[in-house]
Amino acid sequence: MLLPYSVYILKCANGQFYTGYSANMIRRLAKHRTGEVKFTKDKLPIELIHISLFSNKQAAYDFERYLKTGSGIAFRNKRLL
């Protein structure tokens, strides 16, 4: 079964984390690495720390939004890093 939707966590060179969502993970990661993403372009290099795959677009979007909340950040730090 193909799981096309991704929620991912990157660790930036300055130690910050970036959480994102993509329907094309390979293309999105390439954009990060070439400096095309505003948040990460001045924090290169980046390292892919975690990826969660979903078959449902809304579930992926909801998980990304959760990971950006206070309790989601705590969950990320305890379970995903």
N, C-alpha and C positions, 0 to 999 in steps of 0.2 A: 504494500500500500504506500503510495506516495504521500509524503507529509510536506506540503509546499510552503507552509507558513512558519517562520522562525522568529523566536524572541532570543536575543543574544546580549551578552555582557562583554564589553571590552575593557581592558585595563590600559590606560594611557600612560605615556612615558612619565608624566608628573604624578602618577599614583591615583589619579581620579578614575572613576568608573563611568562608563557610558552604557546605557541600556537602550536597545532599539528593537524594532520590528521590521521584518522584510518578507516579501513574497518571493524574492530572488536573492538568497543569501550570498551567493558567489559574487554577483554584481555589486551588492551593497558593501561587502567587505572590501572589494577592489576600490570602491569610491572612498572608503575610509583611508585606505593605505596610500592613495594618490593625493590626499589632501582636499578632496571635493566636498567633504562634510564639514560644515562650519564649526561644530563643537570640537571635533577631533583634529582639525587641520594644523593647529599650532601645538598639538600634544603628541606628535608622532615620535617614535613608532608606537603602534597599538598592538595589543596581544588579545586574541580571542580566548576568553576565560570560560564561558559557558554558552551553550546553545540548547534551546528547547524547541522541539518540532511539533507542529499542530496540523491537523487536517482541516480544522475549522478556523476561518479567518477571525471571527468575532472572539473566539476563545484565546487566540494568540494576542489580539489587540487588548483584551481585558487583562491578560497576564502581564503584558508590558506595562500597562497603566498601574497595575497593582505594585509591580516592582519599583515604581517611582514614588510610592507613598512611604511614609515613615515605617509602617509595619512591613512593607515589602522590602525596604532596604535592610531591615533587621533580618528578615527571612533570607535575603540574598547573602548577607554576610555570614549567617550561621549555616546555611544549607547548600549554597551554590558556589561559594568561592573556595 
